[in-house]
Amino acid sequence: MERLLGLLGEAGLDPALVEEAVRAARTRSPLVAELPEDEVRRHVRALVGAAFAALASGDPERTDLRAAEELGAARARQGVPLVALLDGFQAGRSLLVRTVVDRGRREGVPADDLLEAVTRIDAIATALEHRMVHAHRVAELELAGTARDIRVQRLRRLLHGEQAGDRPRRVVVTDVGDPAEARLLEPVLAGPSGLAGLVDGRLAALVPAPPAAMPQGGPRGVVSPLVPPERVPAMYRLCGRALELGEPGMRPLAELALPVALAAEPELGSLLAGELLAGLDAADPFHRALAATALAHLEHACRIEPAAEALHVHPNTVKYRLRRFRRLTGHAADRPSAPEALRLWWALRTFLARW
């Protein structure tokens, strides 16, 4: 066992292992996948560290397992059901077992030692799970029955289509997942007559009017148009997808409609980039500058001055780059037809996202 622990070393803090555990948890549990990725990563890192500390000590009961308690309580406050939390946890548990076994086999660790390691991991995972489940249930009991929780539960049912609304509303979804931060922003987001709270791990709201200005450096968010109650669940799903684009600030959903639609078919974007921009190399900084200039030109109605201002370059630089772009690709970014402009715009965005 000492040899195996020596091989693992600082594996509990191995960034690659943490990232693999994050992917496993998000893949296994759709509700965990709805949480902000940084929030999942933060808790996975703490849990993996606690698991390896317990593995090294040999006694999980004497190891600090508060990370599991914090995870359980946080997920309850974020509105993530216990079953979804356990799905993600079991995915991480399986990954940890595979990691230990694979490393041990590569280094020739005896089968008996590997069996002992897996048995110890099972005991540690059970201890972590018990702490996590207990904290989740305690947090649920603390929330149950409060006026705030009743409002959040109603918001969740409206957004999921489990309850019919009574008036047109706008849907707002933000990237805020921390319960303390969400509590501070709820009244700002909801205003005097809206509903706001953590739903599926993100601060969301139903409001009659666009939310008030967020604080400086506030959260990213997406706001739907005013829609009747029966369209609220569809808007909620679309706002969540738009949020994944990572656009800054609080953006209208209509403004992001095209990127959201195109992101649903990434292979088509790659196909267009390969066909239309075959003369460009994504690893070449100058070629990337040409692509960025062509994209800015299209996004500013094919006007030189606004594109130059957006790129912080001289208008003559824009003209020169557009000429080079046309020479290398055979495509002009000035005054294309609407279908041509859309195909080229999609190809350019895909090209620039490769690096």
C-alpha positions as CSV (number, residue, x, y, z in Angstrom):
1,M,0.0,0.0,0.0
2,E,2.9,2.4,0.8
3,R,4.2,1.9,-2.8
4,L,0.8,2.7,-4.3
5,L,0.4,5.8,-2.2
6,G,3.9,6.8,-3.3
7,L,2.9,6.4,-6.9
8,L,-0.2,8.6,-6.4
9,G,1.8,11.3,-4.7
10,E,0.0,14.6,-5.2
11,A,-2.6,13.1,-7.5
12,G,-5.4,14.6,-5.4
13,L,-4.4,18.0,-6.7
14,D,-3.6,16.8,-10.3
15,P,-5.4,19.3,-12.6
16,A,-5.9,16.6,-15.3
17,L,-7.6,14.3,-12.8
18,V,-9.8,17.1,-11.5
19,E,-10.9,18.0,-15.0
20,E,-11.6,14.4,-15.9
21,A,-13.7,14.1,-12.7
22,V,-15.6,17.3,-13.6
23,R,-16.4,15.9,-17.1
24,A,-17.5,12.6,-15.6
25,A,-19.8,14.3,-13.1
26,R,-21.3,16.6,-15.7
27,T,-21.8,13.7,-18.2
28,R,-23.4,11.4,-15.6
29,S,-25.8,14.0,-14.2
30,P,-27.7,16.4,-16.5
31,L,-28.6,18.6,-13.5
32,V,-25.0,18.8,-12.4
33,A,-24.2,19.7,-16.0
34,E,-26.5,22.7,-15.7
35,L,-24.4,24.1,-12.8
36,P,-21.7,26.6,-13.7
37,E,-18.6,24.6,-14.5
38,D,-16.3,26.6,-12.1
39,E,-18.7,25.7,-9.3
40,V,-18.5,22.0,-10.1
41,R,-14.7,22.2,-10.5
42,R,-14.3,23.9,-7.1
43,H,-16.2,21.2,-5.2
44,V,-14.6,18.3,-7.2
45,R,-11.2,19.6,-6.3
46,A,-12.1,19.7,-2.6
47,L,-13.7,16.3,-2.7
48,V,-10.7,14.7,-4.6
49,G,-8.3,16.3,-2.1
50,A,-10.3,14.9,0.9
51,A,-10.5,11.5,-0.7
52,F,-6.8,11.3,-1.2
53,A,-6.1,12.6,2.3
54,A,-8.3,9.9,3.7
55,L,-6.6,7.3,1.5
56,A,-3.2,8.3,2.9
57,S,-4.4,8.3,6.5
58,G,-6.2,5.0,6.3
59,D,-9.0,6.3,8.5
60,P,-11.7,8.3,6.8
61,E,-13.4,8.9,10.2
62,R,-10.4,10.9,11.3
63,T,-10.0,12.8,8.1
64,D,-11.4,16.3,7.5
65,L,-14.4,15.6,5.3
66,R,-16.1,19.0,5.5
67,A,-15.8,19.3,1.8
68,A,-18.5,16.7,1.4
69,E,-20.7,18.5,3.8
70,E,-20.2,21.8,2.1
71,L,-21.0,20.2,-1.3
72,G,-24.2,18.6,0.0
73,A,-25.5,21.9,1.6
74,A,-24.5,24.0,-1.4
75,R,-26.3,21.7,-3.9
76,A,-29.5,21.8,-1.8
77,R,-29.4,25.6,-1.7
78,Q,-28.9,25.6,-5.5
79,G,-32.0,23.5,-6.0
80,V,-30.1,20.4,-7.2
81,P,-32.0,17.2,-6.2
82,L,-30.2,14.7,-4.1
83,V,-30.5,12.0,-6.8
84,A,-28.7,14.2,-9.3
85,L,-26.0,15.0,-6.7
86,L,-25.4,11.3,-6.1
87,D,-25.2,10.5,-9.9
88,G,-22.4,13.0,-10.2
89,F,-20.6,11.7,-7.1
90,Q,-20.8,8.1,-8.3
91,A,-19.2,9.1,-11.6
92,G,-16.3,10.6,-9.7
93,R,-16.0,7.6,-7.4
94,S,-15.7,5.3,-10.5
95,L,-13.0,7.6,-11.9
96,L,-11.0,7.5,-8.7
97,V,-11.1,3.7,-8.6
98,R,-10.0,3.4,-12.3
99,T,-7.2,5.9,-11.7
100,V,-5.8,3.9,-8.7
101,V,-6.1,0.6,-10.5
102,D,-4.6,1.8,-13.8
103,R,-1.6,3.5,-12.1
104,G,-1.0,0.5,-9.9
105,R,-1.1,-2.0,-12.9
106,R,1.3,0.2,-14.9
107,E,3.8,0.1,-12.0
108,G,3.4,-3.5,-11.2
109,V,1.7,-3.1,-7.9
110,P,0.6,-6.6,-6.6
111,A,-3.1,-7.5,-7.0
112,D,-3.6,-7.8,-3.3
113,D,-2.4,-4.3,-2.7
114,L,-4.7,-3.0,-5.5
115,L,-7.6,-4.9,-3.9
116,E,-6.8,-3.3,-0.6
117,A,-6.7,0.1,-2.2
118,V,-10.1,-0.3,-3.9
119,T,-11.6,-1.5,-0.6
120,R,-10.2,1.5,1.2
121,I,-11.5,3.9,-1.5
122,D,-14.9,2.3,-1.1
123,A,-14.9,3.0,2.6
124,I,-13.8,6.6,2.0
125,A,-16.4,7.2,-0.7
126,T,-19.1,5.8,1.6
127,A,-18.0,8.2,4.4
128,L,-18.0,11.1,2.0
129,E,-21.4,10.1,0.6
130,H,-22.9,9.9,4.1
131,R,-21.6,13.4,5.1
132,M,-22.9,14.8,1.8
133,V,-26.4,13.3,2.0
134,H,-26.8,14.4,5.6
135,A,-25.8,18.0,4.9
136,H,-28.1,18.1,1.8
137,R,-31.1,16.9,3.9
138,V,-30.3,19.3,6.7
139,A,-30.1,22.2,4.3
140,E,-33.4,21.2,2.7
141,L,-35.1,21.1,6.1
142,E,-33.7,24.6,6.8
143,L,-35.1,25.9,3.6
144,A,-38.4,24.1,3.7
145,G,-41.4,26.3,4.6
146,T,-39.7,29.6,4.5
147,A,-41.3,32.3,2.4
148,R,-38.2,32.6,0.2
149,D,-38.1,28.9,-0.5
150,I,-41.8,28.9,-1.4
151,R,-41.1,31.6,-4.0
152,V,-38.1,29.7,-5.4
153,Q,-40.1,26.5,-5.7
154,R,-42.8,28.3,-7.5
155,L,-40.3,29.9,-9.8
156,R,-38.8,26.4,-10.5
157,R,-42.2,25.0,-11.4
158,L,-43.0,27.9,-13.7
159,L,-39.6,27.6,-15.5
160,H,-40.0,23.9,-15.9
161,G,-43.6,24.1,-17.1
162,E,-44.9,22.2,-14.1
163,Q,-47.2,25.1,-13.2
164,A,-49.1,27.5,-15.4
165,G,-48.3,31.1,-15.1
166,D,-51.0,33.9,-15.1
167,R,-49.3,36.7,-17.2
168,P,-46.6,37.3,-19.8
169,R,-43.1,37.4,-18.3
170,R,-39.5,37.7,-19.3
171,V,-37.1,34.9,-18.4
172,V,-33.7,35.8,-17.0
173,V,-30.8,33.3,-16.5
174,T,-27.4,34.3,-15.1
175,D,-24.1,32.6,-14.4
176,V,-24.4,33.1,-10.6
177,G,-24.3,29.8,-8.8
178,D,-23.0,30.8,-5.3
179,P,-25.9,30.8,-2.8
180,A,-24.6,33.8,-0.9
181,E,-24.1,35.9,-4.0
182,A,-27.5,34.8,-5.4
183,R,-29.2,36.0,-2.2
184,L,-27.7,39.5,-2.6
185,L,-28.7,39.7,-6.3
186,E,-32.2,38.3,-6.0
187,P,-34.0,41.6,-5.1
188,V,-32.0,43.5,-7.8
189,L,-32.9,40.9,-10.5
190,A,-36.6,40.4,-9.4
191,G,-37.5,44.0,-8.8
192,P,-40.8,44.8,-7.1
193,S,-43.0,42.2,-8.8
194,G,-40.8,39.4,-10.2
195,L,-39.6,36.1,-8.9
196,A,-35.9,35.2,-8.6
197,G,-33.8,32.4,-7.1
198,L,-31.4,29.5,-7.7
199,V,-32.9,27.1,-10.2
200,D,-30.8,24.2,-11.6
201,G,-27.8,25.7,-10.0
202,R,-28.1,29.2,-11.6
203,L,-29.7,32.4,-10.5
204,A,-32.8,32.8,-12.6
205,A,-35.9,35.1,-12.6
206,L,-39.3,35.7,-14.1
207,V,-39.9,39.5,-14.5
208,P,-42.4,41.7,-16.2
209,A,-39.7,44.2,-17.4
210,P,-36.0,44.0,-18.2
211,P,-34.0,43.8,-14.9
212,A,-32.4,47.0,-13.5
213,A,-28.8,47.7,-14.2
214,M,-26.5,45.1,-12.5
215,P,-23.6,46.3,-10.3
216,Q,-20.3,47.1,-11.9
217,G,-18.6,43.8,-12.8
218,G,-21.9,42.0,-12.2
219,P,-23.0,38.6,-13.5
220,R,-23.3,37.5,-17.1
221,G,-26.9,36.9,-18.1
222,V,-29.5,36.4,-20.8
223,V,-32.9,38.1,-20.9
224,S,-35.8,36.7,-23.1
225,P,-38.5,38.9,-24.7
226,L,-41.9,39.1,-23.0
227,V,-43.6,35.8,-23.6
228,P,-46.9,34.2,-22.6
229,P,-46.8,31.6,-19.8
230,E,-46.9,28.6,-22.1
231,R,-43.7,29.7,-23.8
232,V,-41.7,30.3,-20.6
233,P,-40.1,26.8,-20.4
234,A,-38.9,27.0,-24.0
235,M,-37.4,30.5,-23.3
236,Y,-35.7,29.2,-20.1
237,R,-34.0,26.4,-22.1
238,L,-32.9,28.8,-24.8
239,C,-31.6,31.4,-22.3
240,G,-29.5,28.6,-20.7
241,R,-28.0,27.6,-24.0
242,A,-27.3,31.3,-24.8
243,L,-25.5,31.7,-21.5
244,E,-23.1,29.0,-22.4
245,L,-21.8,31.2,-25.2
246,G,-20.0,33.3,-22.6
247,E,-21.0,36.7,-23.9
248,P,-20.3,39.5,-21.4
249,G,-23.0,41.5,-19.6
250,M,-26.7,41.1,-19.5
251,R,-27.7,40.3,-23.1
252,P,-31.1,40.1,-24.8
253,L,-31.8,36.6,-26.1
254,A,-32.9,37.9,-29.5
255,E,-29.4,39.4,-29.9
256,L,-27.9,36.0,-29.4
257,A,-30.4,34.0,-31.4
258,L,-28.1,33.4,-34.3
259,P,-25.1,32.2,-32.3
260,V,-27.4,29.9,-30.3
261,A,-28.9,28.3,-33.4
262,L,-25.5,27.8,-35.0
263,A,-23.9,26.4,-31.9
264,A,-26.4,23.6,-32.0
265,E,-24.7,22.2,-35.2
266,P,-20.9,22.7,-34.6
267,E,-20.0,20.2,-37.3
268,L,-21.6,22.4,-40.0
269,G,-19.6,25.3,-38.7
270,S,-16.4,23.3,-39.1
271,L,-17.5,22.2,-42.6
272,L,-18.0,25.8,-43.7
273,A,-14.7,26.9,-42.2
274,G,-12.9,24.1,-44.0
275,E,-14.6,24.9,-47.3
276,L,-14.6,28.7,-47.3
277,L,-11.4,29.4,-45.4
278,A,-9.1,26.7,-46.7
279,G,-6.5,29.3,-47.5
280,L,-6.1,30.4,-43.9
281,D,-4.1,28.7,-41.1
282,A,-5.6,29.0,-37.7
283,A,-2.2,28.8,-36.1
284,D,-0.9,31.8,-38.1
285,P,-1.4,35.1,-36.1
286,F,-1.6,37.1,-39.3
287,H,-4.2,34.8,-40.8
288,R,-6.2,35.1,-37.5
289,A,-6.0,38.9,-37.8
290,L,-7.3,38.7,-41.3
291,A,-10.2,36.5,-40.2
292,A,-11.0,38.8,-37.2
293,T,-11.0,41.8,-39.5
294,A,-13.4,40.1,-42.0
295,L,-15.7,39.1,-39.1
296,A,-15.7,42.7,-37.7
297,H,-16.4,44.1,-41.1
298,L,-19.4,41.8,-41.6
299,E,-20.7,42.5,-38.0
300,H,-20.6,46.2,-38.7
301,A,-22.7,46.2,-41.8
302,C,-19.6,46.1,-44.1
303,R,-18.6,49.6,-43.0
304,I,-14.8,50.3,-42.7
305,E,-14.8,53.0,-40.1
306,P,-16.9,51.1,-37.4
307,A,-14.9,47.9,-38.0
308,A,-11.6,49.8,-37.6
309,E,-12.9,51.4,-34.4
310,A,-13.9,48.0,-33.0
311,L,-10.5,46.5,-33.9
312,H,-8.6,49.6,-32.7
313,V,-6.7,49.9,-36.0
314,H,-6.6,52.5,-38.8
315,P,-9.2,52.2,-41.5
316,N,-6.5,51.7,-44.1
317,T,-5.4,48.6,-42.1
318,V,-8.9,47.2,-42.4
319,K,-8.9,47.8,-46.2
320,Y,-5.5,46.2,-46.6
321,R,-6.5,43.1,-44.5
322,L,-9.7,42.7,-46.5
323,R,-7.7,42.7,-49.7
324,R,-5.4,40.1,-48.3
325,F,-8.3,38.0,-47.0
326,R,-9.9,38.0,-50.5
327,R,-6.6,37.0,-52.1
328,L,-6.1,34.1,-49.7
329,T,-9.7,32.8,-49.6
330,G,-11.3,33.9,-52.8
331,H,-14.1,35.4,-50.8
332,A,-14.9,39.1,-50.5
333,A,-16.2,40.3,-47.1
334,D,-17.6,43.5,-48.6
335,R,-21.3,43.6,-49.6
336,P,-22.0,39.9,-49.9
337,S,-25.5,38.6,-50.3
338,A,-27.4,37.7,-47.1
339,P,-26.9,33.9,-47.5
340,E,-23.2,34.4,-48.4
341,A,-22.7,36.8,-45.4
342,L,-24.3,34.2,-43.0
343,R,-22.1,31.3,-44.3
344,L,-18.9,33.4,-44.1
345,W,-19.8,34.8,-40.7
346,W,-20.4,31.3,-39.3
347,A,-17.1,30.0,-40.9
348,L,-15.1,32.9,-39.5
349,R,-16.5,32.4,-35.9
350,T,-15.7,28.7,-36.1
351,F,-12.2,29.4,-37.5
352,L,-11.4,31.9,-34.7
353,A,-12.7,29.6,-32.0
354,R,-10.1,26.9,-32.9
355,W,-7.2,28.6,-31.2
